[in-house]
Amino acid sequence: MFGFAKKNLKIGDKAPEFALPSHIGGKVRLTDYLDKKNILLAFYPMDWTPV
């Protein structure tokens, strides 16, 4: 549905729409919270893995 970004984002750029799996099932989309809550997205490569 959503692909990889075509360009790198810079500070101040608007985030592209994306969807991620929810821990309770279904999907969570950026637009579900945009203009309603503050959003912080953090990536932890290989977090909680035995690697």
Steps between C-alpha positions, in 0.01 A plus 500: 500500500768751603846484348837627602559874496635631171723756673659562836306717741652815638427677827165671468373276218154351540511124561354286221191294576580153634333211680650265759362186666341558839586292807125426537443413135411711201696796370589840644534779247675832540180679399316333792688735735610791281376834640351315801803398706875549512676224308840350575622216283816320610677213327709246690679277251502139619349594836384196699682259272773251590734650236 
